[in-house]
Amino acid sequence: MKKSRSVNSIAKTNGTSAAKTNAISAAKINGTAINHRAAVNGIERHAHRSLRTAGLGTRPIITVFGSSQPRRGDQLYEASVEMGALLGRAGFDVMTGGYKGVMEAVSRGAHGSGAHVVGITMGRFEDRVNRYVKDEIHTANFYERFHWLVDRADGYVAMGGGIGTLAEVTFTWQELQLGMVPKRPLVLVGPIWRALFKAFTAHLIRTEGIFEPMKLVDSPADAAEYLAGRFTIEGGEKGELLKNAKL
């Protein structure tokens, strides 16, 4: 398996420190150079454009959130492998936080289905990027990491997780609800999210359209089928083909 390409969004290019005033990154997605902070040929001037709409890929890219704790053989890990595989087969590329647990499992499934896998890592974490990531974007802090995971995706899936996953989902939810990013699907998979959604609807102060961005589904197959119906993707499997796919 080829080693993933790793780039620091704020620091070094070919071993040379970039000036903070420019913060030029050598990051590439599908072979196209990107720059985390400064405008390059106008690509970065639209801060909330997805990688695809910024011209850095032809397939929609889905960010998948989830816990770093599950291991191979755990129910959540295996469901996340399925999620990644179904997204790849439906014609999507995948972006995750790049580490282990759900992130590794989704990357593994997506990689095995031919999807391009992007991992958004962070300097504070010492874990290594998982081996299924094709392109690693190394960020300095949570804000930059959220910028990539949320602003640069065409849609979102949340598997089971803890407080970190909850933070990612609520950050995404707020940006969608406030119109800070274009309307994109946010799909919450499994009973944990139904329980939380019930608490949200019971106890949060309601504003207009507060719950509209979220779609609750029971399984990875349901999530993939819903997302496939939201995009026009050449060569992707849809509908019952996803449910009947042998992983």
Steps between C-alpha positions, in 0.01 A plus 500: 500500500636841405589740777263793536611845395537721806502877497499761775239764429703770671861397513740319266532442128765247400668551837512880477300709745249725330465856623202552725393797289447269204447163669533333162421130514610234254179311563351317207161342450481270198826655378383863521694733730297673769578770752336508842514876563594707197318525169650289220347577161188606686424152637517602866310826470174316554564369849202265514530329162541125510809342349293390200341840433842662539620286210704255710313184414226365277314285755300637794692461825327395821644572844437219748518574873538237772684372804869411506435220752353203304734223391475230235224260584298757695150558367557871441831436323347248262199723434742780416691279255164434335424873495825580322458216252147602410601864453781394268273274300241775471758727337614714793845584629548513877654733755553416869709613795765258375575299813376168641161365605210609281737718297720202412204273435328743263830567323559126466159433349519799267854418387396143423217631282724727297419829670759773552553537877606827663605515866493826698745460787606742773831588662375451854430132441796263496321215322618414151269537204340169408647311205191528282528879465622616160543870581569629850435865581675581829339790687616701800183510711134404527383806308709419195402135523129588513553735206612209285255239627196727477563770242675277247247215486189456286314314775544341842440170677523450876558153640508431873741698712574698814536866584734566208253359250220697666706819466558431131132431436375806689756724329386369162136529599540864604684598181226339292217645706645852483575475129875537555553219249273403210224250571657155528368172641587415861416135563501356853528121511367274771302501826743721694407794279128433526531515879699823484262651246211425734683687777577789264138540398385479862745741658662739251354845445346481156577738219360489149628202307730384779456128431470515121866422418495157666392168351468200734552151359538153649788350303797571271297366207224751574755782523668407172167466321383840628824670393501330160155649444629850576774505237539424131798264482616325186571132556374490858268231633164617631191381678457130562841430346655650811294293741579181312871567452730228631779657705 
